[in-house]
Amino acid sequence: MKYIDEFYDREICDTLAEEIGKKSTGAKLTFMEVCGTHTMSIFRNGIKDLLPENIRVLSGPGCPVCVTPNRTIDHAIAIARLNGVCVSSFGDMMRVPGSSSSLQREHGGGADVRVVYSVRDAVEIAERNPDKKVLFLGIGFETTTPTVASSIKDSSQRGLRNYFVLPAHKLIPPAIRAILDSGETKINGFLLPGHVSVIIGEKPYGFIAEDYGVPCAIAGFEPTDILYAILRLVEQVNSGNPAVENCYKRSVRQNGNQLAKDLVNEIFEVCDSEWRGLGVIPDSGLKIRGEYGEFDALCNFEVEVEETRENPACLCGEVLRGVSSPLDCALFGTICTPENPAGPCMVSFEGTCAAYYKYADDRR
């Protein structure tokens, strides 16, 4: 267990933090992580307490539940209200408030809405219920897209005709470009997501260093992983040589997982996509290719989707852009709690508001 234990070793963490403090030379530095798992690991392990005061770590649009806009949720709710339809979704999405309802509320009102733990569960529901149309709410980043692509391809090969996907997948690199282009927050470096990078590899991030001169480090999820990646970001800042550095080589290859990428490209094609808080970002989403249109919920369900409305008091959009903290939101911790969420950042296990609420002793 020696090497596993080292990921949690407090002495190693303290040493890395001390080295970060020595090399940061007092300059104010802001690093952004764009991965919900990083968000929770940073808070859960008290990493912000180990960093010097001049280094700030922001959470960006790294939670797929959080960046899914109300329009997508409203569309899923409209389909759930149809007779003979079952809508399946991961648990977090059930409680995210749409414009006037939620999937959980629709379930309470009698709609056939079910929580699944994998896309395979949704396919099995369709197999067991040939008289029903079964929809899977396909949210997520590059990490989960290959499994959804596989479900569509397998269903096509097996002749399963009552399984559908509402495509709402997002691509991380275009969102990072949008954050940089906005100029709302000065970002000195990015902690790049480990899970996403296992699929896409290092190359898609090259524009961050090359076009914007911003350092990057792909990081794993243990405390030592994150602290080491932050150290490398500080060293890149000091050297003036920004690059995409892979600090998670035990899992991430330069070119990622080619098999998974090929499968995604076979089933999906790139399209513009709406993100909560960021608006429509060009080439940041995936739609189902025409040859697999029989599985596309957008092509097979005619529904009237209500006019999209946002809660004007909820700051989830600003939090996702890194321009506001959950503590800036008047709803946080009072009206908006995990039991009664006003926005998705409090619902999701990977949401920034949920992290602040659960680990309230660390609010930097």
C-alpha positions as CSV (number, residue, x, y, z in Angstrom):
1,M,0.0,0.0,0.0
2,K,3.1,2.3,0.1
3,Y,2.4,4.2,-3.2
4,I,-1.4,4.4,-2.5
5,D,-0.7,5.8,1.0
6,E,1.5,8.5,-0.5
7,F,-1.4,10.1,-2.3
8,Y,-2.8,11.0,1.1
9,D,0.5,11.5,3.0
10,R,0.3,14.8,5.0
11,E,4.0,15.2,5.1
12,I,4.3,15.1,1.3
13,C,1.3,17.5,1.0
14,D,3.0,19.9,3.5
15,T,6.2,19.7,1.6
16,L,4.5,20.5,-1.7
17,A,2.6,23.4,-0.2
18,E,5.8,24.8,1.3
19,E,7.5,24.6,-2.1
20,I,4.5,26.4,-3.7
21,G,4.8,29.1,-1.1
22,K,8.5,29.6,-1.8
23,K,8.1,29.7,-5.5
24,S,5.0,31.9,-5.7
25,T,7.1,34.9,-4.5
26,G,4.1,36.7,-3.2
27,A,2.6,37.5,-6.6
28,K,-1.2,37.2,-6.7
29,L,-2.1,34.2,-8.8
30,T,-5.5,32.8,-9.8
31,F,-5.9,29.3,-11.0
32,M,-9.1,27.8,-12.3
33,E,-10.1,24.1,-12.1
34,V,-12.7,22.9,-14.6
35,C,-13.6,19.6,-13.1
36,G,-16.3,18.9,-10.5
37,T,-14.2,16.1,-9.0
38,H,-11.3,18.5,-8.5
39,T,-13.8,20.9,-6.8
40,M,-14.8,18.4,-4.2
41,S,-11.3,17.1,-3.6
42,I,-9.9,20.6,-3.0
43,F,-12.6,21.3,-0.5
44,R,-12.8,17.9,1.1
45,N,-9.0,17.7,1.7
46,G,-8.6,21.3,2.8
47,I,-6.2,22.1,0.0
48,K,-7.0,25.8,0.1
49,D,-5.8,26.0,3.7
50,L,-2.5,24.6,2.6
51,L,-1.9,27.2,-0.1
52,P,-0.4,30.6,0.6
53,E,-2.8,33.6,0.8
54,N,-1.6,34.9,-2.6
55,I,-2.9,31.9,-4.5
56,R,-6.6,31.6,-5.3
57,V,-8.2,28.6,-6.8
58,L,-11.5,29.2,-8.6
59,S,-14.1,26.6,-9.7
60,G,-15.1,26.9,-13.4
61,P,-17.7,25.2,-15.6
62,G,-16.6,21.7,-14.6
63,C,-19.9,20.2,-13.4
64,P,-22.0,18.7,-16.2
65,V,-25.2,18.9,-14.2
66,C,-24.5,22.6,-13.4
67,V,-23.8,23.7,-17.0
68,T,-27.0,22.1,-18.4
69,P,-29.3,25.0,-19.2
70,N,-32.9,25.2,-18.1
71,R,-34.0,24.8,-21.8
72,T,-32.7,21.2,-21.8
73,I,-34.4,20.4,-18.4
74,D,-37.7,21.9,-19.6
75,H,-37.5,19.8,-22.8
76,A,-37.0,16.6,-20.8
77,I,-39.9,17.6,-18.5
78,A,-42.2,18.2,-21.6
79,I,-41.3,14.7,-22.9
80,A,-41.9,13.1,-19.5
81,R,-45.5,14.4,-19.6
82,L,-46.3,12.4,-22.6
83,N,-48.2,9.1,-22.3
84,G,-46.3,5.9,-22.8
85,V,-42.9,7.5,-22.2
86,C,-40.3,6.8,-19.6
87,V,-37.6,9.4,-19.0
88,S,-34.5,8.1,-17.3
89,S,-31.7,10.2,-15.8
90,F,-28.8,10.2,-13.4
91,G,-29.9,11.1,-9.9
92,D,-28.5,14.6,-9.7
93,M,-30.5,15.8,-12.7
94,M,-33.8,14.7,-11.0
95,R,-33.7,17.6,-8.5
96,V,-32.4,20.4,-10.7
97,P,-35.1,23.0,-11.0
98,G,-36.2,23.9,-14.5
99,S,-38.3,27.0,-15.4
100,S,-41.4,25.8,-13.4
101,S,-40.8,22.2,-12.4
102,S,-38.2,19.4,-12.1
103,L,-38.0,15.8,-13.1
104,Q,-38.5,14.8,-9.5
105,R,-41.6,16.9,-9.2
106,E,-43.0,15.3,-12.4
107,H,-42.3,11.9,-11.0
108,G,-44.2,12.9,-7.8
109,G,-47.1,13.9,-10.1
110,G,-47.3,10.5,-11.7
111,A,-44.9,10.7,-14.7
112,D,-42.7,7.7,-15.4
113,V,-39.3,9.2,-14.5
114,R,-36.6,6.9,-13.2
115,V,-33.1,7.2,-11.8
116,V,-30.5,5.1,-13.5
117,Y,-26.9,4.5,-12.5
118,S,-25.6,3.9,-16.0
119,V,-26.9,4.3,-19.6
120,R,-27.0,0.5,-19.7
121,D,-29.8,0.7,-17.1
122,A,-31.9,2.8,-19.5
123,V,-31.3,0.4,-22.4
124,E,-32.5,-2.5,-20.1
125,I,-35.7,-0.6,-19.2
126,A,-36.4,-0.2,-23.0
127,E,-35.7,-4.0,-23.5
128,R,-38.1,-4.9,-20.6
129,N,-40.8,-2.5,-21.7
130,P,-41.3,-2.7,-25.5
131,D,-44.6,-0.9,-25.3
132,K,-42.9,2.2,-23.9
133,K,-40.7,4.8,-25.4
134,V,-37.6,5.1,-23.1
135,L,-35.6,8.3,-23.2
136,F,-32.2,8.8,-21.6
137,L,-31.2,12.3,-20.7
138,G,-27.7,12.4,-22.2
139,I,-25.8,15.0,-20.2
140,G,-22.1,15.0,-19.5
141,F,-18.6,15.8,-20.8
142,E,-16.2,13.8,-22.9
143,T,-15.9,11.3,-20.1
144,T,-19.4,9.8,-20.3
145,T,-20.2,10.4,-24.0
146,P,-18.5,7.2,-25.2
147,T,-20.9,5.1,-23.1
148,V,-23.9,6.9,-24.6
149,A,-22.5,6.4,-28.1
150,S,-22.0,2.7,-27.4
151,S,-25.7,2.4,-26.2
152,I,-26.9,3.9,-29.5
153,K,-24.7,1.8,-31.6
154,D,-25.6,-1.4,-29.7
155,S,-29.3,-0.6,-29.9
156,S,-29.0,0.0,-33.7
157,Q,-27.3,-3.3,-34.2
158,R,-29.8,-5.2,-32.1
159,G,-32.9,-3.5,-33.6
160,L,-34.0,-1.9,-30.4
161,R,-36.5,0.8,-31.6
162,N,-37.9,2.2,-28.4
163,Y,-34.7,3.7,-26.9
164,F,-33.9,7.4,-27.4
165,V,-31.3,9.9,-26.2
166,L,-31.9,13.6,-25.6
167,P,-28.4,14.8,-26.5
168,A,-27.0,17.4,-24.3
169,H,-23.3,16.5,-24.1
170,K,-20.7,19.3,-23.8
171,L,-17.0,19.6,-24.7
172,I,-14.6,21.2,-22.2
173,P,-12.0,22.9,-24.4
174,P,-14.4,25.3,-26.1
175,A,-15.8,26.3,-22.7
176,I,-12.2,27.2,-21.5
177,R,-11.8,29.3,-24.7
178,A,-15.1,31.1,-23.9
179,I,-13.9,31.8,-20.3
180,L,-10.6,33.3,-21.6
181,D,-12.3,35.3,-24.3
182,S,-14.7,36.8,-21.8
183,G,-11.9,38.5,-19.9
184,E,-14.1,38.6,-16.8
185,T,-11.5,37.1,-14.6
186,K,-7.7,37.2,-14.9
187,I,-6.6,33.5,-14.9
188,N,-3.0,32.7,-14.5
189,G,-3.3,28.9,-15.0
190,F,-5.8,26.0,-15.4
191,L,-6.0,22.8,-13.6
192,L,-7.3,20.6,-16.4
193,P,-9.7,17.7,-15.7
194,G,-8.3,14.3,-15.3
195,H,-11.3,12.2,-16.4
196,V,-11.9,14.2,-19.5
197,S,-8.3,14.1,-20.4
198,V,-8.2,10.3,-20.2
199,I,-10.5,10.4,-23.2
200,I,-9.3,13.4,-25.2
201,G,-5.6,13.4,-24.2
202,E,-3.3,16.5,-24.1
203,K,-3.5,18.0,-27.6
204,P,-7.0,19.6,-27.5
205,Y,-5.8,22.0,-24.8
206,G,-2.8,23.3,-26.8
207,F,-4.5,26.6,-27.7
208,I,-4.6,27.7,-24.1
209,A,-0.9,28.0,-23.8
210,E,-0.2,28.8,-27.5
211,D,-2.9,31.4,-28.2
212,Y,-3.5,32.8,-24.7
213,G,-0.1,32.3,-23.0
214,V,-1.8,30.6,-20.0
215,P,-0.1,27.7,-18.2
216,C,-2.0,24.4,-17.9
217,A,-1.6,21.2,-15.8
218,I,-3.6,18.0,-16.2
219,A,-4.2,16.8,-12.7
220,G,-5.3,13.7,-10.9
221,F,-7.7,13.8,-7.9
222,E,-5.7,13.0,-4.8
223,P,-4.3,15.8,-2.6
224,T,-0.8,15.2,-3.8
225,D,-1.9,15.2,-7.4
226,I,-3.6,18.6,-7.1
227,L,-0.8,20.2,-5.1
228,Y,1.8,19.0,-7.5
229,A,-0.1,20.3,-10.5
230,I,-0.5,23.7,-8.7
231,L,3.3,23.7,-8.1
232,R,3.9,23.1,-11.8
233,L,1.6,26.0,-12.7
234,V,3.5,28.3,-10.4
235,E,6.8,27.2,-12.0
236,Q,5.4,27.8,-15.5
237,V,4.4,31.3,-14.4
238,N,7.8,31.9,-13.1
239,S,9.6,30.6,-16.2
240,G,7.3,32.5,-18.6
241,N,7.0,29.3,-20.7
242,P,3.3,28.3,-20.6
243,A,2.6,24.7,-21.7
244,V,0.1,21.9,-21.3
245,E,1.8,19.7,-18.7
246,N,0.5,16.2,-18.0
247,C,0.8,15.7,-14.3
248,Y,-1.5,12.6,-14.4
249,K,0.6,10.3,-16.6
250,R,-0.5,7.2,-14.8
251,S,-3.9,7.6,-16.5
252,V,-3.7,10.2,-19.3
253,R,-1.9,9.5,-22.6
254,Q,-0.9,12.2,-25.1
255,N,-3.6,11.2,-27.6
256,G,-6.1,9.9,-25.1
257,N,-8.3,6.9,-25.8
258,Q,-8.5,6.6,-29.6
259,L,-11.1,3.8,-29.5
260,A,-13.5,5.9,-27.4
261,K,-12.9,9.0,-29.6
262,D,-13.6,7.0,-32.8
263,L,-16.9,5.7,-31.3
264,V,-18.1,9.1,-30.4
265,N,-17.2,10.5,-33.8
266,E,-19.2,7.7,-35.4
267,I,-22.4,8.5,-33.5
268,F,-22.1,12.2,-32.8
269,E,-21.0,15.3,-34.6
270,V,-19.9,18.7,-33.2
271,C,-22.5,21.5,-32.9
272,D,-23.0,24.8,-31.1
273,S,-24.4,24.3,-27.6
274,E,-25.9,26.4,-24.8
275,W,-24.2,26.4,-21.4
276,R,-25.7,27.8,-18.2
277,G,-24.0,31.0,-17.4
278,L,-22.0,31.0,-20.6
279,G,-24.6,31.2,-23.3
280,V,-24.2,29.5,-26.7
281,I,-20.6,28.4,-27.3
282,P,-19.7,27.5,-30.9
283,D,-18.7,23.9,-31.5
284,S,-19.0,23.0,-27.8
285,G,-21.7,20.3,-28.0
286,L,-22.5,17.1,-29.7
287,K,-25.6,16.1,-31.7
288,I,-26.6,12.7,-33.0
289,R,-25.6,12.1,-36.6
290,G,-28.4,11.8,-39.1
291,E,-27.8,8.1,-39.8
292,Y,-28.7,7.4,-36.2
293,G,-31.6,9.9,-36.1
294,E,-34.1,7.2,-35.1
295,F,-32.5,7.3,-31.6
296,D,-32.5,11.1,-31.4
297,A,-35.2,12.4,-29.0
298,L,-35.0,15.8,-30.7
299,C,-36.3,14.2,-34.0
300,N,-38.8,11.8,-32.5
301,F,-40.8,13.6,-29.9
302,E,-43.0,16.6,-30.8
303,V,-43.6,18.6,-27.6
304,E,-44.2,22.2,-26.7
305,V,-41.5,23.3,-24.4
306,E,-42.4,26.2,-22.1
307,E,-40.7,29.5,-22.3
308,T,-37.4,29.2,-20.5
309,R,-37.1,31.3,-17.3
310,E,-34.2,31.6,-14.9
311,N,-34.4,32.4,-11.2
312,P,-33.0,36.0,-11.2
313,A,-31.7,35.7,-7.7
314,C,-29.6,32.5,-8.4
315,L,-26.0,33.2,-9.1
316,C,-25.1,29.7,-10.5
317,G,-24.2,31.2,-13.9
318,E,-21.8,33.7,-12.4
319,V,-20.3,31.0,-10.1
320,L,-19.7,28.8,-13.2
321,R,-17.8,31.6,-14.9
322,G,-15.7,32.2,-11.8
323,V,-16.8,35.8,-11.4
324,S,-18.9,35.2,-8.2
325,S,-18.5,33.0,-5.1
326,P,-21.5,31.1,-3.7
327,L,-21.1,33.4,-0.7
328,D,-22.1,36.3,-2.9
329,C,-25.5,34.8,-3.5
330,A,-28.3,36.0,-1.2
331,L,-30.0,32.6,-1.5
332,F,-27.0,30.5,-0.4
333,G,-27.5,28.6,2.8
334,T,-30.8,30.1,3.6
335,I,-33.4,29.7,0.8
336,C,-31.0,27.5,-1.2
337,T,-29.8,24.4,0.5
338,P,-29.1,20.8,-0.6
339,E,-32.6,19.9,0.6
340,N,-34.2,22.8,-1.2
341,P,-31.9,23.8,-4.1
342,A,-32.6,27.0,-6.0
343,G,-30.0,26.1,-8.7
344,P,-27.9,23.2,-10.0
345,C,-24.7,24.2,-8.2
346,M,-26.3,23.3,-4.9
347,V,-27.9,20.1,-6.3
348,S,-24.9,18.3,-7.8
349,F,-22.4,16.4,-5.7
350,E,-19.8,18.2,-7.9
351,G,-21.4,21.6,-7.7
352,T,-19.4,24.5,-6.2
353,C,-22.3,25.7,-4.0
354,A,-22.7,22.1,-2.6
355,A,-18.9,22.1,-1.8
356,Y,-19.1,25.4,0.0
357,Y,-22.2,24.3,1.9
358,K,-20.7,21.0,3.0
359,Y,-17.3,22.2,3.9
360,A,-18.3,25.6,5.3
361,D,-15.2,25.9,7.4
362,D,-13.2,26.6,4.2
363,R,-14.7,29.5,2.3
364,R,-11.7,31.2,0.7
